[in-house]
């Protein structure tokens, strides 16, 4: 995944070679393990390269193995906002420090994060979450089944100020910016 703003260029990939507590990991300027994952946990490592003018810094972020590796990060000024399944981590790219680490949900798997209506919308397997810019939950929406398809079609997209969803059984949902369903499944 590659994102950029007027200040930074950021590349995020999974580091498949990283092992917790190993001495032969790739060199990183910072290694963050905010959930204190152990070697026996199901974890993954995101290798984050931050380019700023002539410098390049590498960060390892350790978190839940579950979730996706694309559409999981946004840049907002100096802040790199990263979704790792049920948690959001905000890394200050200038100071290379974590300014926020917060659980946004207790269960399910969350796949992507998008700017939406004065905040963020998080696409998950079981629900869609709408968060404020302060990462406080404003609303959630669930369907009759999981928002995953078995035929490979895209089960989630945003069009203007509505969210379009498709569940496992092929039911379509349209949700407005307030979390209200606009479709009728009578």
C-alpha positions as CSV (number, residue, x, y, z in Angstrom):
1,X,0.0,0.0,0.0
2,X,1.3,3.5,-0.9
3,X,-0.1,6.8,0.3
4,X,1.2,10.3,0.3
5,X,0.3,13.8,1.3
6,X,2.1,17.2,0.8
7,X,4.7,16.2,3.4
8,X,5.2,12.4,3.4
9,X,5.3,9.4,1.2
10,X,4.5,6.2,3.0
11,X,4.8,2.6,1.9
12,X,3.2,-0.1,4.0
13,X,3.9,-3.8,3.3
14,X,3.7,-6.9,5.5
15,X,7.1,-8.1,6.8
16,X,6.8,-11.9,6.5
17,X,10.4,-12.4,7.8
18,X,10.0,-10.6,11.2
19,X,9.9,-12.7,14.3
20,X,9.3,-11.3,17.7
21,X,12.4,-11.3,20.0
22,X,14.7,-12.3,17.2
23,X,18.1,-10.7,16.7
24,X,18.1,-11.2,12.9
25,X,15.1,-9.0,11.9
26,X,15.5,-6.3,9.3
27,X,16.7,-3.1,10.7
28,X,14.0,-0.6,11.8
29,X,14.3,2.9,13.3
30,X,11.4,2.0,15.6
31,X,9.6,-1.2,16.5
32,X,6.1,-0.7,18.0
33,X,4.2,-3.5,19.7
34,X,1.4,-1.5,21.4
35,X,-0.7,-4.6,22.2
36,X,2.3,-6.4,23.7
37,X,2.0,-9.3,21.3
38,X,3.9,-12.5,22.2
39,X,5.6,-15.0,19.9
40,X,2.8,-17.4,20.5
41,X,0.1,-14.9,19.5
42,X,-1.4,-14.6,16.0
43,X,0.4,-11.4,14.9
44,X,1.6,-9.7,11.8
45,X,4.2,-7.0,11.2
46,X,3.7,-4.1,9.0
47,X,6.9,-2.6,7.6
48,X,6.2,1.1,7.2
49,X,8.7,3.3,5.2
50,X,8.2,7.0,5.7
51,X,9.9,9.4,3.2
52,X,10.3,13.0,4.3
53,X,12.4,15.2,2.1
54,X,15.8,13.5,1.9
55,X,15.3,11.1,4.8
56,X,13.7,7.7,5.0
57,X,12.7,6.0,8.2
58,X,11.5,2.5,8.7
59,X,9.0,1.5,11.4
60,X,7.7,-2.0,12.3
61,X,4.2,-2.1,13.7
62,X,3.1,-5.3,15.3
63,X,-0.6,-6.1,15.6
64,X,-3.3,-8.6,15.0
65,X,-2.8,-11.1,12.2
66,X,-6.4,-10.7,11.2
67,X,-7.7,-8.0,8.9
68,X,-6.4,-6.8,5.5
69,X,-3.2,-5.2,4.3
70,X,-4.8,-2.7,1.8
71,X,-6.8,0.4,2.5
72,X,-5.8,0.3,6.2
73,X,-4.0,3.6,6.5
74,X,-4.6,7.3,6.0
75,X,-2.3,10.3,6.3
76,X,-3.5,13.5,8.1
77,X,-0.7,16.1,8.3
78,X,2.1,14.5,10.4
79,X,-0.2,11.6,11.5
80,X,-0.3,8.2,10.0
81,X,-3.5,6.5,11.0
82,X,-3.4,2.7,10.7
83,X,-6.2,0.1,11.2
84,X,-5.0,-3.3,12.4
85,X,-8.2,-5.3,12.7
86,X,-9.9,-4.0,15.8
87,X,-7.4,-1.3,16.8
88,X,-6.3,2.1,15.4
89,X,-2.8,3.3,15.9
90,X,-1.7,6.9,15.1
91,X,2.0,7.3,14.5
92,X,3.5,10.8,14.3
93,X,5.7,10.6,11.3
94,X,7.9,13.6,12.4
95,X,8.7,12.3,15.9
96,X,8.3,8.6,15.1
97,X,6.1,8.1,18.2
98,X,2.7,6.7,18.8
99,X,0.2,9.5,19.7
100,X,-2.8,7.2,20.0
101,X,-3.5,3.5,20.2
102,X,-7.2,2.5,20.7
103,X,-9.4,-0.5,20.4
104,X,-12.4,0.3,18.3
105,X,-14.3,-3.0,18.6
106,X,-14.2,-6.2,20.6
107,X,-15.0,-8.8,17.9
108,X,-15.2,-9.5,14.3
109,X,-12.6,-8.7,11.6
110,X,-12.2,-5.2,10.2
111,X,-10.8,-4.8,6.7
112,X,-10.5,-1.1,5.7
113,X,-10.7,2.5,6.8
114,X,-11.9,5.5,4.8
115,X,-12.5,9.2,5.3
116,X,-16.3,9.7,5.4
117,X,-18.6,12.5,6.6
118,X,-16.4,14.4,9.1
119,X,-14.7,11.3,10.3
120,X,-14.0,7.7,9.3
121,X,-15.9,4.7,8.3
122,X,-14.5,1.2,9.1
123,X,-15.6,-1.7,6.9
124,X,-15.8,-4.9,8.9
125,X,-17.0,-8.4,8.4
126,X,-19.9,-8.1,10.8
127,X,-20.5,-4.4,10.9
128,X,-19.7,-1.0,9.5
129,X,-18.5,1.5,12.1
130,X,-18.6,5.3,11.8
131,X,-16.0,7.1,13.9
132,X,-15.5,10.8,14.6
133,X,-12.1,12.4,13.9
134,X,-11.4,11.7,17.6
135,X,-12.0,8.0,16.9
136,X,-15.2,7.9,19.0
137,X,-18.0,5.6,17.7
138,X,-20.9,7.5,16.3
139,X,-22.9,4.6,14.9
140,X,-22.7,1.1,13.6
141,X,-24.6,-0.9,11.0
142,X,-25.1,-4.7,10.7
143,X,-26.9,-6.7,8.1
144,X,-28.6,-10.1,8.1
145,X,-25.3,-11.8,7.3
146,X,-21.6,-11.0,7.0
147,X,-20.4,-8.4,4.6
148,X,-18.2,-10.8,2.6
149,X,-19.1,-12.4,-0.7
150,X,-18.3,-15.9,-1.9
151,X,-18.1,-15.0,-5.6
152,X,-15.3,-12.4,-5.3
153,X,-17.5,-9.4,-5.9
154,X,-16.7,-6.2,-3.9
155,X,-19.0,-6.2,-0.9
156,X,-18.3,-2.6,0.2
157,X,-18.0,0.8,-1.5
158,X,-18.8,4.4,-0.9
159,X,-20.6,6.5,-3.4
160,X,-21.0,10.2,-2.6
161,X,-22.5,10.2,0.9
162,X,-23.9,6.6,1.0
163,X,-22.3,3.3,1.8
164,X,-23.2,0.3,-0.5
165,X,-22.9,-3.2,1.0
166,X,-23.4,-6.8,-0.2
167,X,-23.7,-9.7,2.3
168,X,-22.9,-13.4,2.0
169,X,-26.5,-14.2,0.8
170,X,-26.4,-11.5,-1.9
171,X,-28.6,-9.0,-0.1
172,X,-27.7,-5.4,-1.0
173,X,-27.8,-2.6,1.5
174,X,-27.5,1.2,1.1
175,X,-26.7,3.2,4.3
176,X,-26.8,6.9,4.6
177,X,-24.2,9.1,6.4
178,X,-26.2,8.8,9.6
179,X,-26.2,5.0,9.7
180,X,-29.8,4.6,8.5
181,X,-30.6,1.9,6.0
182,X,-32.1,3.2,2.8
183,X,-32.9,-0.2,1.3
184,X,-36.0,-2.2,2.0
185,X,-35.7,-6.0,2.7
186,X,-39.4,-6.7,3.4
